[in-house]
Each structure stands twice: as structure tokens, then as C-alpha cells.
């Protein structure tokens, strides 16, 4: 049954920045955005002002900070006296807790003194930007975050003249490490052209995205890839996977060793994968309704034509899971029973506690991004990546800067890193609607998100749900992913796996040092931490547990479909959109 979603009137949602007199402001903001990585300086200035005026009006807090400054100055003086003397003084011990200063070279004077002074400065600024009465909680978090980011940038480990490891390497190699570092920097600079490409040594269709399949449907926004099982029988229901449009789909089909798609077809599951178009300026007016209708509903219609009479298991990754949840709620509202189950991989439906990334999303930031996108027609990959990198700046920015540009070492590329280098964009209208309606207004969780002009509710979803969160997720914290258990009805199973947002999902059997927790969630009253504490970790990959769960909610098996395909094969996998 074809699910038709009426689109809202053309004037229901105004085009991004369509007033002619806004052109100057848009151009100005777009210019600033090119220098700030897409971040709004106005929003940050508002937070700093809020913090500053409340600190100025808090004499007790000021006295506390003065006392701390005097105490830290005493510790700094002690470090200056004792750190150069063998054995090292106790003042230097805290350096071992910071991985930036763990190398034994940092125990030598004057570098140990520099590191100690830096850590004491960090300690004071952390105290200064927390606990100031009257500051809006979000502004307090932004101020503390900005202070950490500024100090991380100024750390003595980031500069050749104050990093003993770099100085020793420069002496031993007569400066060749810096020459290699300059070459690495120029090479990276040449790639900042927003052209998608996997990392060096990897090629889509040859070393990445190699599972045999065929593109059987294509529209303006997606290619739908069908992967046939390699077993004699196949699970009765096919599985539709909806990845996030912020990423290329082949994160779920990397190499033969860590491809989730290959694992599923080897377990007798027929997989259908959505491959999103990488939008250009002419796609600026594609909105959330387009992604829902052309992405999820058209894919379901195509699968129904190819496998008539079967319900469909569905899985969504990251933003794809959010979109799939909206689709499932709309189908439930309209009494459409085609979905057999819903799997959410690191996907959120309630954005009230979506982690530190929410610090970058407020009205000021969204308006700033809308002005940037009005000029470009889309949001560039580097303008999205900047915020995510700052969440882990020491790991993703500064440690890489030291290794590649100061020490002249290139890290070994792997499949996940190659995929991460394959940039994607987001169309202006869709990204604005997503940020405003979901992040800022949280309409989906509140039952006020509209599909086809009428609201949908997660509470209407009664199909079995399998939700996966990852322990170290900085994009979709697992406690936020957990919130689906409070909103949806019916059977719910939750998995908490080791790893981060990507590595925790790409967690194939045999991967070392992997574990997970799995358990059913009863009712709506469960607390995430209590659930976690009540379940022991299981060593290994969660993938087999998922396939077992799918099999337990299926109507048996059927014969593997023959090569006759009701849908025309347009081209072999991985298709053409993935190269865009």
C-alpha cells in the first residue's frame, strides 16, 4: 500500500532568509561563518556577558576565586622550586593524570613547571566558570566549555618551543619532522575543497562498500540497494536500513571483515539499504517532509512491490533513526501496519539531554546557520564537523596537530577513518527544520511534530523496538537514546555497547575488547543508570544478539528469492549517489 503524505502548502514554511533586505546580513554572517567554522560568535558573546555580569555582582564568589588564585599561585611557586629537583616533588604528580603530559620528557625542568602552571590555570578557570549564581544554566555550560576550548588551544603541548617531545625529535632529525609536518599541513589544506573522497588507499566499490547488491530504485533523493542473502533460506521479513543523511551509507558496509550488511546477509536476512543523495545548491529547498516521503515511504513502497505480503523490519542509524521513528509514528497514526519492528542505532527521539552538542544549537546559532545556508544552499561538511570535533578537541584536533604537523607522523588509515573523510552536505531547508523543530522545540517528544499537516506521537508506536546506545557517544549520549523507552509503547529491548557513536555500531564479531549489555525494558519508569547497573557486560559483538532478536520477531523463513526482480536493476551496488 503506497503511503501518501500530503506536503504542506508552499507558503507554510518560508524559504530560508527570503526577505530581500536580509541579503546584506546573510552575506556578512556567511563571511563570519567561514572564519568560525559555522559557529555563531553572537551566541557565545551572550553567554559570556551573562556570566560576566553575574560574576561582577557576586562578591562572595569573587573572594572565593581570589583565595583559589592565591592558593594556586603558592602551588605554582612550589612547583617552580621543587619540580627541577630530584626526586620530583609531589606538585608534579597530577601531570600523570593528563595524557598530554604523560611522556617522561615532561618531567624535566622547565617543561614540568610549564605543565604544572597550565594545569593550575585550567583549575582556576573551571572554578571561575562554574557555580556563579544567577547565570542561565545553558550560558554557564557554554562559558565553561569555551574556557576549556581556549585553554586547550593554549596548552604548552601544542607548540614546538614548549613541547619537549617535539624539541627532542627536531634535534634528533635535524628538523625533518617539521618539514614532513609542513608537507602534511599543505596536503590537508589542499583537500579543504568540500569534494567528497574516502581516505588515501581506499576506494568505494573496491575496498569499501563491496557487498554484492543492486540498485533497484532511484528518485531525486535516494538510491535503494537490495542485498540478497547468501544462505539457503531467508528470514520471512526483509530489513530496511535508513542511515543518517549526514553520512555515506557504507559505514555499514566497510570491508568484508567489518561490514554489517555482509554479516546480515550471511545470517539469512534480506537487506535493503537507503543511499542518500549528497545535496548541491539546487537542492536547498528539500525539507524534512521530502526526506520522509522520498526517503522512508518510497523505500517501503518499493520493498512492498518486490516482496509482497511481507511486513518489513526497519533499522535507522543516528539521524536516520530519528527520521525512521517519525515515519513509524506516522504509519501507526494512519493504521498502516507494514513495519514489523523498529531498530534504532545511536538515534534520538527526545533532545532535552542530547549532550554537549546542544551547546552549539540555540536560536542565535540556528539563525546564523540559516544565513550561511541561504548563501550556499547547503551546510558544508567542515561547518558541521567543527562542532563535533570541539567536543573532543584534545583527541580530534590538538593531538592530531602535534602528531602530524609537529612530529611529522601520519596515522595509519583504516576503513572507518577513510569513510569519515568522505564528506557530505545538508540542504538548507531540511537542516533548518531539523534544528528548529527537533533540537530547539523538541516537537517529536512532545507529540507536536507534524507529518502531512497532522501531529504524530511516539506513543503510537507499538511494534517491538531494539535500541542501541554506545558508552562513549559524544553525538547521541546513550542516556538520551534511552528516552525512547519512556515514550514508545509495546516491547522494548535496549543494548548498551562499548565504543563511540561510530565504532560502537561498527562492532563486528571478533573485534577485540568489545562488550555490551542487553535487557528488556518494562513499562516507562525505568532509569538508565539502574538498568545499566543491573546487567553484567557480555564480551563480544552485539550483532548476533540483534539477528537473534529479529529472528524471534519474524514469521519464520522463506526460500531465497530467485534472480527475477519485480524492480528493474538500475546498476550494481554501491550505486551512483554514494560517489556524489
C-alpha positions in Angstrom: 0.0 0.0 0.0 1.5 3.3 -1.1 1.7 5.7 1.8 0.9 9.2 0.6 1.9 12.1 2.8 0.4 15.4 1.6 3.0 18.1 1.6 2.4 21.4 3.4 1.4 24.4 1.3 4.4 26.2 -0.4 3.9 29.2 1.9 3.7 27.1 5.1 7.4 27.2 5.7 9.2 30.3 4.5 12.3 29.9 2.5 15.5 30.5 4.4 16.1 34.2 4.6 13.8 35.1 1.7 13.4 38.8 2.6 15.5 40.9 0.1 16.6 43.3 2.8 18.3 40.4 4.7 20.8 39.9 1.9 23.5 42.1 3.5 23.1 40.4 6.8 23.3 37.0 5.3 26.4 37.8 3.3 28.0 39.3 6.5 27.1 36.2 8.6 28.3 33.8 5.9 31.7 35.6 5.8 32.0 35.3 9.6 30.9 31.7 9.4 33.8 30.9 7.0 36.2 32.1 9.7 34.4 30.4 12.7 33.7 27.0 11.3 29.9 27.9 11.2 29.7 28.8 14.9 27.9 31.9 15.9 30.0 34.4 17.9 26.9 36.3 18.9 25.6 33.4 20.9 28.9 32.9 22.7 29.1 36.6 23.4 25.7 36.5 25.0 26.8 33.6 27.3 30.0 35.4 28.3 28.0 38.6 29.1 25.5 36.7 31.2 28.4 35.1 33.1 30.4 38.3 33.4 27.7 40.5 34.9 26.6 37.9 37.4 30.2 37.3 38.4 30.6 41.0 38.8 27.6 41.0 41.1 28.8 38.1 43.3 31.4 39.4 45.8 31.5 36.1 47.7 32.3 34.2 44.5 35.0 36.8 43.7 36.5 36.3 47.1 36.5 32.5 46.6 38.3 32.9 43.3 40.8 35.2 44.9 41.5 32.7 47.5 41.9 30.0 44.9 44.2 32.2 42.8 46.5 32.8 45.9 46.5 29.1 46.7 47.3 28.1 43.1 50.0 30.8 43.0 51.6 29.1 46.0 51.4 25.7 44.4 52.9 27.2 41.2 55.8 28.7 43.2 56.2 25.3 45.0 56.4 23.6 41.5 59.0 26.1 40.3 61.2 25.2 43.3 60.6 21.5 43.7 60.0 20.2 40.2 63.6 20.9 39.0 65.0 18.9 42.0 65.4 15.2 42.0 63.3 13.4 43.2 60.3 15.2 41.8 58.1 17.0 44.2 54.6 16.0 44.8 53.4 19.1 43.0 54.3 17.4 39.7 52.3 14.3 40.4 49.0 15.5 38.9 50.6 15.7 35.5 50.4 11.9 35.2 46.6 12.2 35.2 46.7 14.3 32.0 47.6 12.3 28.9 49.1 15.4 27.3 51.9 15.4 29.8 52.4 11.7 30.5 55.6 11.3 28.4 58.6 11.1 30.7 60.1 14.1 28.8 57.6 16.3 30.6 59.2 15.5 34.0 62.2 17.6 33.1 62.5 21.3 34.0 61.4 23.7 32.8 58.7 21.7 31.0 57.3 20.2 34.1 56.9 23.8 35.5 55.1 24.9 32.4 52.7 21.9 32.5 52.0 22.5 36.2 51.3 26.2 35.8 49.0 25.3 32.9 47.0 22.7 34.9 46.6 25.2 37.8 45.3 27.8 35.3 42.8 25.3 34.0 41.7 24.5 37.6 41.1 28.2 38.3 39.1 28.9 35.2 37.0 25.8 35.8 36.1 27.2 39.2 35.5 30.7 37.7 33.0 29.4 35.1 31.0 27.2 37.4 28.9 27.9 40.4 28.1 31.5 39.6 24.6 32.2 40.9 22.0 33.6 38.5 23.7 32.6 35.2 21.4 30.7 32.9 22.4 27.0 33.1 23.0 26.8 29.4 25.1 30.0 29.4 27.1 28.6 32.3 27.8 25.4 30.3 28.8 27.4 27.2 31.1 29.7 29.2 32.8 26.7 30.9 33.1 24.9 27.5 34.5 28.0 25.8 37.1 28.4 28.6 38.2 24.8 28.3 38.5 25.1 24.5 40.6 28.3 24.7 42.9 26.8 27.3 43.2 23.5 25.3 44.4 25.6 22.4 47.0 27.4 24.6 48.3 24.2 26.2 52.2 24.1 26.1 52.0 20.7 24.5 50.6 22.3 21.3 53.7 24.3 20.4 57.1 23.2 19.3 59.0 25.5 21.5 57.3 24.3 24.7 56.9 20.6 23.9 60.0 18.6 25.0 58.9 15.6 22.9 58.8 17.8 19.7 62.1 19.5 20.6 63.9 16.2 21.1 62.5 14.9 17.8 63.5 18.1 16.0 67.1 17.8 17.4 67.4 14.1 16.5 66.1 14.5 13.0 67.7 17.9 12.3 64.2 19.4 11.7 63.0 16.9 9.2 59.9 16.2 11.3 58.9 19.8 10.8 59.5 19.6 7.1 57.2 16.5 6.9 54.7 18.3 9.1 54.6 21.2 6.7 54.1 18.8 3.9 51.2 17.2 5.8 49.6 20.5 6.5 49.8 21.7 2.9 48.3 18.3 1.8 45.4 18.7 4.2 44.9 22.3 3.1 44.6 21.2 -0.5 41.8 18.9 0.4 39.6 21.6 2.0 37.5 22.0 -1.1 34.4 20.1 0.1 34.9 17.5 -2.6 33.9 14.1 -1.2 36.6 11.4 -1.1 37.5 8.5 1.0 40.9 8.4 2.7 44.0 7.5 0.8 44.4 3.9 -0.2 40.6 3.2 -0.1 38.2 3.1 -3.0 34.4 2.8 -2.9 33.3 -0.3 -4.7 36.7 -1.9 -4.5 38.0 -1.8 -0.9 34.9 -0.2 0.6 31.2 -0.9 0.1 31.9 -4.2 -1.6 29.0 -6.4 -0.6 27.3 -7.6 -3.8 23.9 -5.9 -4.4 21.9 -3.9 -6.9 20.3 -0.5 -7.0 16.6 -1.3 -7.7 15.0 2.1 -7.1 16.1 5.7 -7.5 14.4 9.0 -7.0 15.6 12.6 -6.5 16.9 11.9 -3.0 17.8 8.2 -2.6 19.0 5.1 -4.3 17.6 1.9 -2.8 20.1 -1.0 -2.7 19.0 -4.6 -2.4 21.3 -7.2 -0.9 20.3 -10.8 -1.3 21.1 -13.4 1.5 23.9 -15.9 1.0 22.0 -18.6 2.8 19.6 -21.3 1.5 16.7 -19.8 3.3 15.9 -16.2 4.2 14.1 -14.6 7.1 10.5 -14.0 6.1 10.6 -10.3 6.6 13.1 -8.1 4.7 15.1 -5.5 6.6 15.2 -1.8 5.6 18.2 0.2 6.9 18.0 4.0 6.9 21.3 5.6 7.6 21.7 9.3 8.5 21.8 11.7 5.6 24.8 13.3 7.3 26.9 10.3 6.4 27.6 8.0 3.5 25.7 4.7 3.9 28.8 2.5 3.6 29.8 3.0 7.2 27.5 -0.1 7.5 29.3 -1.8 4.6 33.0 -1.1 5.1 35.3 -4.0 4.3 34.3 -7.7 4.2 35.6 -8.1 7.8 33.6 -5.3 9.4 30.5 -4.9 7.2 27.2 -5.1 9.0 25.4 -5.6 5.6 27.6 -8.6 4.8 27.1 -10.1 8.3 23.3 -9.7 8.0 23.1 -11.4 4.5 25.3 -14.2 5.8 22.7 -14.7 8.6 19.9 -15.1 6.0 18.5 -11.6 6.2 17.5 -9.7 3.0 18.8 -6.2 3.4 17.6 -3.1 1.7 19.8 0.0 2.2 19.0 3.7 1.6 21.8 5.6 0.0 21.2 9.3 0.2 22.0 12.0 -2.4 24.7 14.4 -1.4 22.9 17.6 -2.0 24.0 20.6 -4.0 22.9 24.2 -4.0 19.9 23.4 -6.3 18.6 21.0 -3.5 18.4 23.8 -1.0 14.6 23.6 -0.7 14.4 19.9 0.2 12.8 19.7 3.6 12.1 17.1 6.3 8.9 16.1 4.6 10.9 15.4 1.4 13.3 13.2 3.4 10.4 11.3 5.0 8.4 10.9 1.8 11.2 10.3 -0.8 13.4 8.5 1.7 11.5 6.2 4.0 8.0 5.9 2.5 9.2 5.5 -1.1 11.7 2.8 0.1 8.9 1.0 1.9 6.7 1.1 -1.2 9.5 -0.3 -3.3 10.1 -3.2 -0.9 6.4 -3.9 -0.8 6.3 -4.3 -4.6 9.4 -6.6 -4.6 8.3 -8.7 -1.6 4.5 -8.5 -1.5 2.6 -9.8 1.5 5.5 -9.4 4.0 5.9 -6.9 6.8 9.3 -5.1 7.0 11.8 -4.9 9.8 13.4 -1.5 9.9 16.6 0.0 11.3 17.7 3.6 11.5 21.2 4.9 12.3 21.7 8.3 14.0 19.5 10.9 12.2 18.2 8.1 10.1 16.8 6.5 13.2 15.1 9.8 14.2 13.6 10.0 10.7 12.5 6.4 10.9 10.9 6.9 14.3 8.9 9.8 12.7 7.8 7.5 9.9 6.9 4.7 12.3 4.8 7.1 14.3 3.0 8.4 11.1 2.3 4.9 9.9 0.9 4.0 13.4 -1.3 7.1 13.3 -2.6 6.1 9.9 -3.2 2.4 10.9 -0.5 1.3 8.4 0.9 -2.0 9.7 3.7 -2.6 7.3 6.5 -2.2 9.8 7.3 -5.4 11.8 9.9 -3.9 14.1 12.0 -0.8 14.8 15.7 -0.8 15.5 17.4 2.4 16.5 21.2 2.6 16.3 22.5 5.6 18.4 19.4 7.5 17.4 17.4 10.1 19.5 13.7 11.0 19.6 13.9 13.3 22.7 16.5 16.1 22.5 16.2 17.5 26.0 19.5 15.9 27.1 21.3 15.4 23.8 24.8 16.1 25.3 27.3 18.9 24.8 26.4 19.3 21.1 23.3 21.2 22.3 25.6 24.0 23.4 26.0 24.8 19.7 22.3 24.8 19.0 20.2 27.8 20.1 18.2 30.4 18.3 21.3 32.5 17.7 23.2 29.6 16.3 20.4 28.3 14.1 19.7 31.8 12.7 23.4 32.2 12.0 23.5 28.8 10.2 20.4 29.7 8.2 22.1 32.8 6.9 25.1 30.8 5.9 23.0 28.2 4.2 21.0 30.9 2.4 24.2 31.9 0.7 25.4 28.4 -0.1 22.2 26.4 -0.4 23.6 23.8 2.0 25.8 23.3 5.0 29.3 22.2 4.2 30.8 19.2 5.9 33.6 21.2 7.6 30.9 23.6 9.0 29.2 20.6 10.6 32.4 18.8 11.7 33.8 21.8 13.6 31.3 21.5 16.4 31.7 17.7 16.8 35.5 18.0 16.8 35.4 20.5 19.6 33.5 18.1 21.8 36.7 16.1 21.9 39.3 18.7 20.9 42.2 17.1 22.6 41.7 13.8 20.8 40.4 15.1 17.4 42.3 18.4 17.0 45.3 19.0 19.1 46.7 15.5 19.5 46.4 15.2 15.7 48.1 18.6 15.2 51.0 17.5 17.4 51.4 14.1 15.7 51.0 15.1 12.1 52.3 18.7 12.0 55.0 18.9 14.7 56.2 15.3 14.9 55.6 14.7 11.1 53.8 11.4 11.6 50.8 10.3 9.6 48.5 7.9 11.4 47.6 4.6 9.8 44.4 5.0 7.9 41.7 2.4 8.5 38.3 1.9 6.9 36.4 3.9 9.4 38.8 6.8 9.1 38.5 6.6 5.3 34.7 6.7 5.5 34.9 9.7 7.8 36.9 11.6 5.3 34.2 11.2 2.7 32.3 14.4 3.2 28.6 15.0 3.0 26.4 18.1 3.0 22.9 19.0 4.2 20.3 21.1 2.3 19.4 24.4 3.9 15.6 23.9 4.4 15.9 20.4 5.9 18.7 21.3 8.3 16.9 24.4 9.5 13.7 22.4 10.1 15.5 19.7 11.8 17.4 22.0 14.2 14.3 24.2 15.0 11.6 21.6 15.2 13.5 18.7 16.8 16.5 20.2 18.7 15.2 23.5 19.8 11.5 22.8 20.2 11.6 19.0 20.8 8.3 18.7 19.0 8.7 14.9 18.3 8.9 14.0 22.0 6.1 16.4 22.9 3.7 14.9 20.3 3.7 18.2 18.3 5.7 17.2 15.2 3.5 17.2 12.1 3.6 14.9 9.2 1.3 15.7 6.3 -0.2 18.5 8.4 -1.2 16.4 11.4 0.8 15.7 14.5 2.4 12.3 15.2 3.2 10.7 18.6 6.0 8.3 19.5 3.5 6.8 22.0 1.5 5.4 19.0 4.5 3.1 18.1 3.6 -0.4 19.4 5.9 -2.6 17.3 8.9 -4.2 19.0 11.8 -1.8 19.5 15.5 -2.7 19.7 17.5 0.4 20.7 21.3 0.6 20.8 23.3 3.2 22.7 27.1 3.4 22.9 29.1 4.1 26.1 31.3 6.9 24.7 28.9 8.6 22.4 29.6 12.4 22.2 26.9 12.8 19.4 24.0 10.9 20.8 24.7 10.1 24.5 23.2 6.7 25.4 21.1 8.2 28.2 19.4 10.3 25.5 19.0 7.3 23.2 17.4 5.5 26.2 14.5 8.0 26.2 12.7 6.0 23.5 11.9 3.5 26.3 9.9 6.3 28.1 7.9 7.3 25.1 7.1 4.3 22.9 4.7 1.5 23.9 5.0 -2.2 23.4 8.0 -4.4 23.7 11.4 -2.6 24.2 14.9 -4.1 24.3 17.9 -1.9 25.0 21.6 -2.6 24.3 24.5 -0.6 25.7 27.7 -1.4 23.8 31.3 -0.3 24.2 32.8 2.3 21.9 31.6 5.6 20.5 29.0 6.8 18.1 30.6 5.0 15.1 32.9 2.4 16.5 30.3 1.2 18.9 27.9 0.4 16.0 30.6 -1.0 13.7 31.4 -3.7 16.2 31.8 -6.9 14.3 32.2 -10.3 15.9 35.9 -10.9 16.7 36.6 -7.3 17.3 38.9 -7.2 20.4 37.9 -5.6 23.7 34.2 -5.3 22.8 31.4 -5.8 25.3 27.7 -5.0 25.6 24.8 -5.1 28.0 21.3 -6.2 26.8 18.0 -6.4 28.5 14.3 -5.8 28.2 12.8 -2.6 29.5 9.5 -3.0 31.3 7.0 -0.1 31.2 8.0 3.5 31.1 9.5 4.1 34.6 13.0 2.6 34.2 16.0 4.7 34.9 19.0 4.3 32.6 21.7 4.0 35.3 19.6 1.5 37.2 19.2 -0.6 34.1 22.9 -0.5 33.4 23.8 -1.4 37.0 21.5 -4.4 36.9 23.1 -6.1 33.9 26.6 -7.6 33.6 28.6 -6.9 30.5 28.7 -9.6 27.8 32.0 -10.0 25.9 31.9 -9.7 22.1 29.7 -8.1 19.5 26.0 -7.2 19.9 25.4 -8.0 16.2 24.5 -11.7 16.8 22.1 -10.7 19.6 20.3 -8.4 17.2 19.9 -11.0 14.5 18.6 -13.5 17.1 16.2 -10.8 18.2 15.0 -10.2 14.6 14.5 -13.9 14.1 12.4 -14.1 17.2 10.0 -11.5 15.9 9.6 -12.9 12.4 7.2 -15.4 10.9 9.8 -18.0 10.1 11.8 -18.3 6.9 11.1 -18.5 3.2 13.0 -19.6 0.2 15.8 -17.3 -1.1 14.2 -15.1 -3.8 15.3 -16.0 -7.3 17.0 -13.6 -9.6 13.7 -12.4 -11.1 13.2 -9.0 -9.7 9.9 -7.1 -9.9 12.0 -4.0 -9.7 14.4 -3.2 -12.5 18.1 -3.4 -11.6 19.4 0.1 -12.4 23.1 -0.6 -11.6 25.2 -2.7 -9.3 25.9 -1.6 -5.7 27.2 0.7 -4.4 25.3 2.8 -6.9 26.0 6.3 -8.1 24.7 8.6 -5.3 27.5 7.4 -3.0 30.1 9.0 -5.3 28.5 12.4 -5.1 
